[in-house]
Amino acid sequence: MTSPRFGAHITISGLGLTLREWTDDDLPAMAELFDDPDVARFTPLRSPFDLEAARAYLDAARQARAEDRKIQLAITSDGRAPQGEILLFRCVPDDPAHRFGGPAAELGYAIGLRHRRQGLASRAVRLAAEHARETLGFSTVVLRIDPDNTGSERVAKASGFELTELAPLSRGAVRDRLRTWRHVPGDAG
């Protein structure tokens, strides 16, 4: 089975959010959102995350998009001001998530400190999971979460994901115990 293509420009709206492409005008917002100890602890983003890091990150995101490896979208409530980011990328061929059947995709996200506890993450994850399944045709959508990240575990549960029996994954020194959560369609609140 061939893996779905991400396609052209993407904007996803619903649940009071608009997930949209990052622009050069967003660089200062990216630096503010991602220069955070919790983001550094639970993601592979560099720290400190300044304007130079934001520029390199956006350039890498555009390259990955051009190569059809992943999409990275700003999470907004108004279609303009970024409050976080949601990533959607295809799982590599030997990823254990493929055991669930069909092409598999993984989601990742980060919410800026000032925007947490507003339900942004769970709504963005629900929208992106639905888009991955219904629009792009991925059969399996997963999240990978460090067990110390209890906030992300709550987001997973609220977004219709369940913890799987797959062995924890290792991705670098900081994130070496990632547990796999699988999306169960129709199970979100």
N, C-alpha and C positions, 0 to 999 in steps of 0.2 A: 504494500500500500504506500502510495506517495504521501509525503508530508505536505500539509496545507501551506499555501503561500500567504504571506502577510498582506500583500497587495499594496495599493497606492495609499495616499494620504488617508489617515484614519482619525475620525472624531467619533466618540461614543458618548451618547447622552442618555440620562435616565437617573432615577432615584435622587434627583436634586443635584446631580453632578454633570460636568462635562469633562471628559478625558480627551486631551488634545495633544497635538505634537508640540514639542519644545521649540522655541525660537531663540534667536540671538538676544532678543530683548529680555529673555528670562534669566540670563546669566547671573545678575545680582540676586535674584530670588533663589536660584539654585544654591548659591553660596550661603545664603541665610538658612535655607531649609536643611542642607546636608552637613553643615558645620556644627555637629551636635555629638556629644559623647555616646548617646544611645545609637545613633545612626552608625557611628564608627564601630561600636561594639558588635552590632548584629548584622552589618552589611560589609561588603568588600570595598566600600568607598574609602578613599584616602582621607586622612585627617592630619592637619587641618584641611578643611575644604574651602578654599578661597576662590577668587575670580579665575585665577590661572587653572585651578583644578576643575572649575565649572566649564571652562573653555575646552580643556582636554576631554572631559567627560562627554560634553555635547558632541564634539568631533567624533569620539569613539562610538557614541550612540548612532550618529548618522552613518558611519561606516558599517556598523552591524546591521542597520536597517537596509542599506544599499545591498548588502550581502544576503538579505532575507533571513538573518539569524534571530533577530529580536526587534521588538518595538518598545519604545520607552515614551510614556505619555505623562504629561503634567496632569495632576488631579486639581480640578478647579470647581468652585461652586457657581461661578459667574461666567465661565468660558474665558476668563482673562487671567486673574491673579492666581499663580500656582500656590497650592497648599501642600503638595507632596508629589509623589511619582508612583506610577504603576508600570511594571515591566512584564512583558509576555515574551517568552522565548521557547523555542522548540527544544525538547529534551534530546540529548545526544543519543546515537543508536544503541549504546550499551547501558543506558539509564534503566535502572530497575522499574521505573514508572511504566515502561512499556509492557510489563507483565499484566497490567490491567486491561490491555487490548487496544488496538488501533494506535494512531499517532498521538503522542503525548506532548503536552506543553507545561511549562512551569511559570508561575507568577511570582513576582517579588514586588515589594513596595516599601516606601518610606514616607512618613508624614512629618512635616515640620513641627517643632516643639509647640509653637503657638496655636497649632491647628488640631492637636490631639484631643481625644475624648469628645469628638463631635460626630462619630460614626463615619468619618470620611473613609477610613481604611476598609471597613466591612462593606460599605456601599461600592467603593471602587473595585474591590476584589470580586464582589458579586457581578458587577457590570462586565469586568474583564473576563471572568470565567464564562459567563453567558456568551460573550462575543467569541471567545475561543472555540466554544462548542458549536453554537448555532450559526455563526457567520463564517468562521474559518474552517470548521470541520474537524477540530481536534476531538478525539474520543475520550481522552483522559486529561485532566487538568490537576496539577498538584501545587502545593506550597511546601517549602522546606524550612523548618523552624527549629531554632535552638531551644531546648527545653527550658532554659532560663528566661526565655522571652515570653513570659506569661501573657503580656498584652497581645502578642501576635497569635498565641494559642486561642485567646478569646475571640480575636478577629476570625480565625479559621472556623471556629464553631459557629459564630454568628453568620458566616458567609456560606454555610452548607458544606463544610469540609469535615472529614472524619480522619482520625489518626489511623494509619495503616500499620501492618505488621512488618513492613520492610525494615531492614537493618539501618541504623543511622548512617548518614553519609559524612564524609570528611571533605571539607573545602577550605583548606588553609588553616593556619594556626589558630585563628580566632574562632572560626566557625567549624568546629570539628565534630559536632554531635548532632547534625541536622536530622530531625525526624521528618518523615514524609506524611503529609496530609493530602487526601484525595477528595476532589469535589464530587458530591453526590447530588445530581440535579434534582431540583424541587425540594431540597432540604434546608433552604435558607429561610430566615424569618421574614 
